[in-house]
Amino acid sequence: MRRLRVWWDGRAVGELTQDDGGELGFAYLPEWVTNPEAPAVSASLPKRFEPFSRRECRPFFGGLLPEEGQRRAAAQALGISAANDFAMLDRLGGEVAGALQFLHLEEIPVASAGPWIPKPLDEEGLRRLLEALPQRPLLAGEGGLRLSLAGAQAKVPVVLVDGAVALPGPDQPTTHILKPAIPRFEATTENEAFVMRLAGLLGLEVAAVEARSLPASHGGRTFLLVRRYDRTLAAGVIRRLHQEDLCQALGIPVEQKYQSEGGPSLERCFAVVRRVTARPATEVLKLLDAVIFNALAGNADAHGKNFSILYSETGPRLAPLYDLLCTVVYPELSPAFAMKIGRQARLENLDAEAWSLFAQQAGLRFPLVRRRVQELADLVLAKAQEARSGLEGPGLDTEALERFSSLVMDRARLALQLIRKG
């Protein structure tokens, strides 16, 4: 039996195990179960003395790991099987999304204050990092780093030192996520920065982002820096906050993150937000705005892993939005919504009848939904140019930004026409 101790902010929570047959398991420590102030690690893994089976615990723990090609490349760099969740967490689980760490039984976490020795990167160091990520996702196995993030896109957790990107020390809490541009799609850095900025200007709570680029002498690559909402920084000390995405909260494995594959529907997402969050009435309205905005912005890839619950000091709440991208601008990607809205999967079919059915499924009043569609569409038309102009900087594709802005504004006009027909 192989074991990893699961830690939460310096406190031992339980053990992740792998038996001789390769089966994953998880059990809370008895003292964690009996402590009324100790929370569950997931809404899908309530506190109990009985161990959890692989079927029960894999959706949460496997959901902490990279996906698809990123997972395969990381496993290859580490010399392990991509299908082995336990081995992946053993090698990558020092710094994951949320507050947990995975350590060997004889290890204990380093105190939050360190000491840490991050490694700042100059322009040449950044160029080498961006070139290395496709072959070595998350810098797997390099320099003692044990970093993991879910998702199929290349990325790596980093810290900032006087504004400069730096690699963290081993098991150091990170503050930002660096996302290189996706080579096979046009201007993804500008795209995501624009859509995220637009969402913020509309009043939606989003993770803070900054688009950066290297000079042409160092490759001219662009990348996005996303501030981690699951980390806090006070008096120089970085603290981890716990979070889980909605697939994890619902106990749905990552291979089924899309509704068409058995993943969560919007109806189930609204239900789990109502069940888990401390102020359901407020959080449900935030989720409503996110659904409407994704439809307007053309983010068809908004599946269950692209919404999360943040376990803050004031109680569980919907996390700031992240991974907002106008995917419909790329012909290679499906324009169909990852989660249907009132049985419809495309904006051109979202008339008043579709939104009315969605309202019923989400447990909301249709007049409220219709009013928010109109308000957010009007705000898109009012704020899109401001979102675009705020991103015009060296190395960024201003023509692509103009196309993204025009497309989103056209979608907002169409949404207004459709909703007013009912």
N, C-alpha and C positions, 0 to 999 in steps of 0.2 A: 504493500500500500504506500503510495506516494502522497505527501501532504504539503500544502502551503497554508500558512497562517494568514488570515484575512484581517487587516487592520483598518480602523476608521479613526483618523485624527489622533494617532498614538494609542488607541485602545483596541485590544484584541477582540474581534467579533466572533470568529468561528474558524472553521477549517474547510478548505477546498481539497478534495481527495480524488485520487485515481487508483482504482483497484487493479489487480493483476490482469484482469480482462480488458483494461483500458476504459472502464466505465467511470464517468465523472460523478461526483457527489458533493454535497455541501451540508454542513451541520453547524448550527450556532453553538457557541460555548454555553454551558448551563448558566453561568453568571450573567451572560448577556440576555438570556431568555428571562431570567428572574428580575432583572433590573427594569422597573417600570419606565424609566427615562431613556432607556436604550432603544433606538428605533430599529425597525427592520431595514435590511439593505435594499429591499425592493417591495413594491406593492404586491408583486407576484410571489414573494417569499416571506409570508408572515412568520413572526417569531413562534417557534415551537421546539420541543426537545427532539422530536423525531427527525432523522436526517432526510434531506431532499434527494430524490433520484435524479439521474441525468435528464430525463424528460422534464422534470420540474425546474431544475436549476440552470440548465444550459441556456435558455433564452436570455437570462440576465447576464451570466458570466461570459458566454460566447458573444453577447452583444457589446462587450467592451473591446473587442478585437477588430483589426482591419478586415475588410471584405474583398472578395473576388480577387482580381489580379494583385492588389496590394497585399493581401494575405498570402498568396502563393509566393510572391517575390520575397516577402519578409521571412517566410518559413525556409525558403531556399538559402537565404543569406545566413540564417541561424543553423541550418543543417538539421531541421526537424520536419515532421509531417505537418502539412497545412491543415489537416483534419483534426489535429490533436490540440483541443482547447487548453488542456492542462499544461502541456509543454509550452504553448504560446504564452500563457499567462505567467508561467515560471520565468520565461525569458524577457517578457515585455511588461510585466505587471507592476513595475515600481512606480509608474506615473500613468494613471488612466483617467478617463472622464469620471468626474465625481470625486468622492473623498477616500475611496478605498486604495489600499496597497496590498500586494501579494508577496510575502516574504517566506523564506525557509524558516522552519521551526526554531532554529538557533539564533535567528536574526531578530533585531528589534528596530523599529523605525528611527531614523535620525530626527532629532528635535526640530520643530518647525523653523527655528531661527538658524539652523545650520550647525556648523559653518559650511557655506557653499562656495564653490570656486567655479563660477560660470566662465565660459570661454567666448569672449566677444569675437565677432566675425567682421573682417574688413570686406571690401568689395570683392576681392579675389576669393576670400573664404565663402562668401555668399554664392559666388558663381559655382564653386566646387560643390557646395551643398545642393544647389538646385539641380546640378547635373547628376549628383549621386542618388537623389531620392527615387527615380524610377527603378533603379537596380537594387537599392537598399532602402525600402520604405521605412519611415520612422527611424532611420539610421540604425536599424536592427543589428544588435551585436557590436556596435562601434563604441569604443571608449568607455565601456561600462554603463552605457545608457540603457535604460529599460523603460521605453516609452510606448504607449498604445493609445490609439484613437480609432473609433469605429468609422466606417465609410469606405467607399471604393476609390476616392480621389486621393492623390498624393498629398501629404501634409506632414508636418512635424511640430511638436510642441517646443517652444523656445521661451527665453526670458529676454527682457530688454535691459541693457546696462547703459544708462545715460542716453537712451533713445536708440542705441545700436542693438541689432539682433545678436543674441548670444546663445550658445548651446548650454543647457543646464548642467550642473554637476550631477553625478549619479544619484537618482531618486529625489532630486530637488523639485519642489513644486514649481510648475511653469506658469507664466502669466499670459502668453499669447500662443496662437496657432499660426504657423506660416504655411500658406497655401500657394504653391507655384501655379502659374497659368497652365491650363490643360492643353498640351500641344496640338491635339487634333481638332480643337474647336477655337473659333476666332475670339480673341479678346475676352477670355473668361474672367481675368482679373478686373477689367473695367466693367464687365457685365455684373458680376456679383457686388462690386463696390457701389455701382449705381443703384441696383435694386435694394440693397441694404440701406443705403442712404435715403432713398425715396421712402421706404417703409418708416424710417425714423422721422422724416419730415411730416409724415401723415399722422404721427402720434403713436405708432406702434412701438413696443419695447423690443429693441434689437441689440444684438451684440455689436460693440463698437468695432469698426473696421477702418483700415488705412491701406490704400493702394500705393505700392512703391515700385521702383524700377531701378535696374542697374544701368550704368552708362554703357554706351555702345562698345567702349574699350574692354568691358568685362561681360560682353554677351548681350547686353540690352534686354535681359529678361525682366518680366514683370512678376510681382507676387503680391499677395494680400496678407496683411497682418490682422488677425482677429483677436480682440481682447477676450480672454476666457472669463465668462460670467460665473464659472464654478471655482473661481479663485478670488481671494480678497488680499489686499496688501495694506498693512497698517504698521507704522513704526518700523518699516523695513522687513517685516515678517509676512511671508506668503502663507495663507491658510487655504486648505482644500474645503470646498463645500460639496455636499453630496448632490447627485442628480441621476436621473435615469430617463431614457427616452420612452415613448409610449409603447413601443413593441416590448421593451423590457418590463414595463409596468403591467402589461397585459399577458406576459408569459408567452410571447410569440417569437419564435426563432428568426434570426436575421434572414434566412433563406426565404421567408414568407413575409417580407416587409411590405410587399405590394398587395393591395386589396385583391387583385386578380389572381394572386397565388395563395389566397387564404389569409392574407394579412388584415390589419385593422381597417375598418370602414370609419368614416367620419362619425357615424352613430356611436360606435364603440369608443372612439376618442373622446367625444363629449361625455360619455358615461363615466369613463375612468377619471377624467378631470373633475367631474362632479363628486366622485367617490373619494378621491385622494386629497384634493387640495383643501387648504384651511378656509378659504373664502370662495366657495364654488360660484356664487353669483358673479363675482368680479372676474374670475379666471375663465369662465365660460364665454363671457363677452370678449375677452382677449383672444380666445381661440376662434370665435366667430370672425373677428376682424382679420385674423391671420388667414382664414379660409378665403374670405372675400379678396384680400390683397393678393394672395397667390394666383387666384383666377384672373385678376386684372393684370398682374405683372407677367403672366405667362409662365409661371413656375409650375410646370406639370409634374415635376418630380417630388412633390411634397408628400412623401409617404410617412408611415408611422415612426420611423427613426429620425425624422426631421422635426419632431416636436418633443419637448422634454419637460419633465417636472423637476424643479429645483427645490431642494430641501433647505430652506433658509431659516434663519433664527426666528422669523415670525411665522413659520409653518410652511408646508408644501405649497408651491405656486407654480404656475406655468412659467417656464424659463424664457428668457429673451429669445427672440427668433434668430435663426442662423441658417446658413446654406441657402439663402434666397438667391435664385438665379433665373433669368428669363430663358428657360430651356426651349421654348417654342421657336426661337430665332434660328435654331440649328436643325436643318432638315433631317439630319441623321438620327435625331431623337424623336421618340413618340410624342405627339402633341396631346395625347389623352391623359387626363388627370390620373395621378396615382391613386387617389381616393375620389370616387364619384360624388358629385354634388346633386342630390335629388335624382339619382339614377342617370345623370348626364355626365359625360366625360370631356366635353369641349365647351369653350366659351360660347360659341355660336348657337348652342342649344340651351343656354341658361336663360330661359324666359321666366316670367313670373310664376308659371306653374312649377317649373323645376325648383326655383328658390322656395316656393311654398312647401313642396314635399321635403326639401332639405330641412326647413324650419321644423316641420313635424318630426322628422327623424332625430334632430338635434335637441328636441324639447324646448324650442323657442317659439315666440310669436312671430308670425309672418310679417306683420307691419313693422316690427323692429328690424327684421332681416332686410326687408325692402328699403327701409330708411338708411341702414348702414351701407348697403350696396350703392345707393345714390350718393351718400355723403363721401364715401371713400373714392368713388369714381370721380366726383367733382374735385376732390383734393388731389388726385393723381394729375388731372388736367391743370390744376393750379400750381403744382409743386414739381412736376417732372423736369422742367427746364432748370429750376434751381438745383435740383439734385445732380443734373448733368454738369452744369457750369461749375459746381463746387469740386469737380474731379479733374478739371483740365490742368494737368501737370506734366512735367518733363517725362518723356518716355511712354506716355499713355496715348491710346488711340482715340483721338477726339471724334473722328468720323464714325467709328463704331459706337461711341457713346451717343452720338446724335441718332443713329439708327435704333439703338435700344430705346431711347427716349420717345422717338416717333412711334415705334411699335406699341409701346405700353400706352401711350396716349390714344392711339387708335382703338386699342382694346377697351379702354375706359369709355370711349364714346359709344362703342358697340354695346357694352354692358348697360349703359344708360338707356339706349334705344330698346333693348330687350326687356328690361325690368319695367319700363313704363308702358309696355303693351298690355300688362295685366291689370 
